[in-house]
Amino acid sequence: MAVSLTNGMKNALSSLNDIQENIQATNKRLATGKKVNSALDNALNFFMAGSFSGRAKGLSAIQDNIGL
């Protein structure tokens, strides 16, 4: 038995797929706590975040040394 889809149904399925992809991206951002997870999302923000993370680790190490 063959199933045929109208153009409207195909468009609706395509829209649902797009929505599902957006939901997955949002869930990944929420799970990691990052606004940008790869350079493909936004290269400038991705590399700035990496730089800030490195600086935060350095400052944390300095703070630990001061505490000792």
C-alpha positions in Angstrom: 0.0 0.0 0.0 1.5 3.3 -1.1 1.3 6.4 1.0 1.1 9.7 -0.9 1.8 13.1 0.7 0.5 16.4 -0.6 2.7 19.4 -0.9 1.2 20.9 2.2 2.0 17.8 4.2 5.6 17.8 2.9 6.0 21.4 3.9 4.6 20.7 7.3 7.0 17.8 7.8 9.9 20.0 6.7 8.9 22.7 9.2 8.6 20.1 12.0 12.1 18.9 11.1 13.5 22.5 11.3 11.8 23.0 14.6 13.2 19.8 16.0 16.7 20.8 15.0 16.3 24.2 16.7 15.1 22.5 19.8 18.1 20.2 19.8 20.5 23.1 19.4 18.8 25.0 22.3 18.9 21.9 24.5 22.6 21.5 23.8 23.2 25.2 24.7 21.3 24.8 27.9 23.1 21.5 28.8 26.6 22.9 28.3 25.9 26.4 29.6 27.4 27.9 26.4 25.8 30.3 24.1 28.0 29.2 21.2 29.2 25.6 21.0 31.3 25.7 17.8 33.0 28.1 15.6 30.3 27.4 13.0 27.6 29.0 15.2 29.5 32.3 15.6 33.3 32.3 15.2 34.0 35.6 17.0 32.0 34.6 20.1 33.4 31.1 20.1 37.0 32.3 20.2 36.3 35.1 22.6 34.7 32.6 25.0 37.8 30.3 24.7 40.0 33.3 25.5 37.9 34.2 28.5 37.9 30.6 29.8 41.7 30.6 29.6 41.9 33.8 31.5 39.5 32.6 34.2 41.6 29.4 34.7 44.7 31.5 35.0 43.1 33.8 37.6 41.7 30.9 39.5 45.2 29.4 39.7 46.6 32.7 41.0 43.8 32.9 43.6 44.7 29.4 44.7 48.3 30.3 45.1 47.5 33.4 47.1 45.3 31.3 49.4 48.2 29.0 50.1 
